[in-house]
Amino acid sequence: MHLFVYGTLCHRPLFDVVAGPADGLSPTVQPARLAGHAVDQVAGSALPMIIERHDAVAQGNLWSGLSAAQRARLDLYEVAFGYDLRVVTVLSASGEQVQAEAYFPPEDHRPAGKVWSLAEWERSQARAAILTAQEMDNHAPPLTGPELFRQWKMMQGRAEAKVRAGQGAAAASLRYDAYPQDFDVSLRAPLSGDFFKLAQVTIQHRTFAGQNSGPLPREVLVGCDAALVLPYDTVRDRVLLVEQFRTGPAVRHDSNPWSLEPVAGIVDPGESPEEAALRETGEEAGLSLTGLEKMFSIYPSPGSSTDHFHCFAGFADLDSLETGFGGLEHEAEDLRLHVLSLDDALALLDTGEINAGPLVAMLLWLARKRASGWQ
């Protein structure tokens, strides 16, 4: 059966990643139209959906000769999210009426009242979509539909982090000013893990002597970008810290795996680090900030993890809160909140009670800014 695709799958680089190789076959593609239908934007999303509309024509591509493996991969990509196949009659570019299958959205999808634009999506979303599909492809055995559905949000977050990492010029006044040809990273085994991923990679890079390092096996924990906020009351010189149980220290056999940290959370797909900072402060601490100032962005463990933290000072009134509780129950967050003076928090660096690296850096940044009169 022929397949009519519309929306994001009309972007050929994405289609090729999702569908995969043709197993020796030679599929063909041509433009096609589906009368009585429109491609609208899904409400609350940048994605497209096809809907019946008597005065409209949906533009798309008609594929013929796809292999069984390609159809299975395309079905996984769509059906995992509730889309189902229906038989439609499309008009091909050659003027022929052709019966084909097409993916129709689940009933809970609602149109945003806006025609979906492939050009606009390609400018803003295509690169992340391709990276997400590539991660989907880097699993052996392939992810099942339920696994893909459950992991999709994290996969999108990792893809958007990669796009974000490649934007803008990287400062290099002291360190080496790198060029793309100076290093190469390739997977040497499928990804593993259900939430974060463990990537076994082979790297090569330019040495300081100008030579090639040769292939080096490495393992990297692939996480997501996160937004971290240190709430600070400039009038009372107080900060808010979050206490919670942490798996890392527990697995290391630390005698006390409860950790003092800033407010923190993953930057969700489609969200800026600033938006994530404001959302997480409300969710974890119940605070509405009066202002937000970027401190810095850091890799807390660049030798073994892709984690990247966007760190902010969050200005708030901390008059009424001393110790309380926070977090979202449905995310199994068990948080205790502490409000104390900045000097008392800095003293906990000396005793070692504060031992989470990002909080150490954020407190020292805050102390430096206070000392300079916020210059």
Residue pairs with C-beta under 8 A, 6 or more apart in sequence:
1 87
1 99
1 100
1 101
2 62
2 63
2 64
2 98
2 99
2 100
2 101
3 62
3 63
3 64
3 66
3 71
3 74
3 100
3 101
3 102
4 32
4 34
4 60
4 61
4 62
4 63
4 88
4 90
4 100
4 101
4 102
5 15
5 60
5 61
5 63
5 74
5 102
5 103
6 34
6 39
6 48
6 50
6 58
6 59
6 60
6 61
6 102
7 39
7 47
7 48
7 49
7 50
7 60
7 116
7 118
7 121
8 14
8 47
8 48
8 118
8 121
8 125
8 126
8 129
9 15
9 18
9 61
9 74
10 59
10 60
10 61
10 118
11 118
11 121
11 122
11 126
11 129
13 126
13 130
14 126
14 129
14 130
14 133
15 61
17 130
17 133
17 134
17 137
18 73
18 74
18 77
18 133
18 136
19 66
19 70
19 73
19 74
20 69
20 70
20 73
20 137
21 69
21 70
22 65
22 66
22 67
22 70
23 67
23 69
23 70
24 67
25 65
25 66
25 67
26 65
27 63
27 64
27 65
27 66
27 67
27 70
28 63
28 64
28 65
29 61
29 62
29 63
29 64
30 61
30 62
30 92
30 93
30 94
31 59
31 60
31 61
31 62
31 92
31 93
32 59
32 60
32 61
32 62
32 90
32 91
32 92
32 93
32 98
32 100
33 57
33 58
33 59
33 60
33 90
33 91
34 50
34 57
34 58
34 60
34 88
34 89
34 90
34 91
34 102
35 57
35 91
36 52
36 53
36 54
36 56
36 57
37 50
37 51
37 52
37 53
37 56
37 57
37 58
37 88
38 50
38 51
38 53
38 56
38 57
38 58
38 115
39 48
39 49
39 50
39 58
39 59
39 60
39 115
39 116
40 48
40 49
40 50
40 51
40 111
40 112
40 113
40 114
40 115
40 116
41 47
41 48
41 49
41 111
41 112
41 114
41 115
41 116
42 48
42 49
42 105
42 109
42 110
42 111
42 112
43 109
43 110
43 111
43 112
43 113
44 112
45 112
46 121
46 124
46 125
46 270
47 116
48 116
48 121
49 105
49 109
49 111
49 116
50 58
50 102
50 103
50 104
50 105
51 105
51 111
60 90
60 102
62 90
62 92
62 93
62 98
62 100
66 74
73 142
75 85
76 142
76 143
76 145
76 148
77 133
77 136
77 148
78 103
79 85
79 103
79 145
80 145
80 146
80 148
80 149
80 152
81 106
81 149
81 152
82 105
82 106
82 108
83 103
83 104
83 105
83 106
84 103
84 104
84 106
85 101
85 102
85 103
85 104
86 101
86 102
86 104
87 99
87 100
87 101
88 99
88 100
88 101
88 102
89 97
89 98
89 99
89 100
90 97
90 98
90 100
90 102
91 97
91 98
92 98
127 163
128 156
128 159
128 160
128 162
128 163
128 269
129 159
130 159
131 158
131 159
131 162
131 163
132 152
132 155
132 156
132 158
132 159
135 155
135 158
135 159
135 191
135 197
136 143
136 148
136 155
138 187
138 190
138 191
139 190
139 191
140 190
143 151
147 194
150 194
151 194
151 195
153 268
153 269
154 195
154 196
154 224
154 266
156 269
157 224
157 225
157 266
157 267
157 268
157 269
158 197
158 222
158 223
158 224
158 306
160 225
160 267
160 269
160 270
161 224
161 225
161 267
161 306
161 308
164 225
165 308
170 178
172 178
176 182
176 206
176 208
182 205
182 206
183 203
183 204
183 205
183 206
184 203
184 204
184 205
185 201
185 202
185 203
186 201
186 202
187 199
187 200
187 201
188 200
188 201
188 202
188 217
189 200
191 197
191 198
191 199
191 222
192 198
196 221
196 222
196 223
196 224
197 221
197 222
198 219
198 220
198 221
198 222
199 219
199 220
199 221
199 222
200 217
200 218
200 219
201 217
201 218
201 219
201 220
202 215
202 216
202 217
202 218
203 213
203 215
203 216
203 218
204 212
204 213
204 214
204 215
204 216
205 212
205 213
206 212
206 213
207 213
219 304
220 304
220 305
220 306
221 304
221 305
221 306
221 307
222 305
222 306
223 305
223 306
223 307
224 266
224 267
224 307
225 266
225 267
225 273
225 307
225 308
225 309
225 310
226 264
226 265
226 266
226 267
226 276
226 307
226 308
226 309
226 310
227 264
227 265
227 266
227 267
227 273
227 274
227 276
227 277
227 280
227 309
227 310
227 312
228 262
228 263
228 264
228 277
228 309
228 310
228 311
228 312
228 358
228 362
229 262
229 263
229 264
229 277
229 280
229 281
229 289
229 292
229 311
229 312
229 313
229 314
230 239
230 240
230 262
230 263
230 295
230 311
230 312
230 313
230 314
230 359
230 362
230 363
230 366
231 239
231 240
231 263
231 281
231 285
231 287
231 289
231 314
231 315
231 316
231 318
232 238
232 239
232 240
232 313
232 314
232 315
232 316
232 318
232 342
232 366
233 239
233 315
233 316
233 317
233 318
233 319
234 315
235 317
236 318
236 319
236 341
237 341
237 342
237 343
237 370
238 318
238 339
238 340
238 341
238 342
239 318
239 339
239 340
239 341
239 342
239 345
239 363
239 366
240 263
240 285
240 287
240 316
240 318
240 321
240 337
240 338
240 339
241 260
241 261
241 262
241 337
241 338
241 339
241 340
241 345
241 354
241 359
242 260
242 261
242 262
242 263
242 264
242 284
242 285
242 326
242 335
242 336
242 337
242 338
243 258
243 259
243 260
243 261
243 335
243 336
243 337
243 338
244 258
244 259
244 261
244 327
244 333
244 334
244 335
244 336
245 257
245 258
245 259
245 334
246 257
246 258
246 259
247 257
248 257
249 256
249 257
249 259
250 257
259 355
259 356
260 338
260 348
260 353
260 354
260 356
260 359
261 356
261 358
261 359
262 311
262 358
262 359
262 362
263 277
263 280
263 281
263 284
263 285
263 314
264 280
264 284
264 309
264 358
265 276
265 279
265 280
265 283
265 284
266 276
267 273
267 276
267 310
268 276
271 279
273 297
273 310
273 312
274 292
274 294
274 312
276 310
277 292
277 310
277 312
277 314
278 289
278 292
281 287
281 288
281 289
281 314
281 316
282 288
283 326
283 327
283 328
284 326
284 327
284 333
284 335
284 337
285 326
285 337
286 324
286 326
287 314
287 316
288 316
289 314
289 315
289 316
290 315
290 316
290 317
291 314
291 315
292 312
292 313
292 314
292 315
293 312
293 313
293 315
294 310
294 311
294 312
295 311
295 312
295 313
295 361
295 362
295 365
296 311
296 361
296 365
297 308
297 309
297 310
297 311
298 308
298 309
298 311
298 358
298 361
299 305
299 306
299 307
299 308
299 309
300 307
300 309
300 357
300 358
301 307
309 358
311 358
311 361
311 362
311 365
313 362
313 365
313 366
313 369
318 339
321 337
321 339
322 338
322 339
323 336
323 337
323 338
323 339
324 336
324 337
325 335
325 336
325 337
326 333
326 335
326 336
326 337
327 333
327 334
327 335
342 363
342 366
342 367
342 370
345 354
345 363
346 363
346 367
348 354
349 360
349 363
349 364
354 360
354 363
